[in-house]
Amino acid sequence: MDKGLLQKEIAAMINVSEDTITYWENGRFVPQVQYYPVIISFIGYYPFSHETESMAGKLKQVRYCNGLNITKCAKLLAIDIATVKRYEAGYLIKNATIRTVIYNLWLELSGPQKTQYRQD
């Protein structure tokens, strides 16, 4: 509404149905992670409230901003799914290479992808 667009225009931009937009707006459904990058780009900020200071928070932010589900994230990091879940839950990432990869991916995020509040 703030951008003066109709639901069907937004749906076309995100490549979903108009009903999907309605369901997201009404809280009936939550967008799948694959749609997060375009949603973040569209609204201009990172709409999630989890902390992003720790490696766990940075990993989740990288995953969301790149539209990666747990399986794709695990493949990207060459680790198993359970390890990704443990890392996001706050378990210490002892592997320095994995920490470096996550941090470098986080550094590559754009300003709007890192901004957790709306700037008017």
WOSULWO-V759248 format. One record per pair of residues at least 24 apart in sequence whose ideal C-beta (glycine too) atoms are under 6 Angstrom apart, sorted by the first residue. I is the first residue (numbers start at 1). GAP is how many residues later the second one is. If there is no record, write none. Layout:
I|GAP + I|GAP
This chain:
14|24 + 33|34 + 33|36 + 34|33 + 36|28 + 36|31 + 37|30 + 40|73 + 44|68 + 45|67 + 45|70 + 45|73 + 46|67 + 46|69 + 46|70 + 55|38 + 56|32 + 56|34 + 58|44 + 58|48 + 59|28 + 59|29 + 59|43 + 60|28 + 62|43 + 62|44 + 65|44 + 65|48
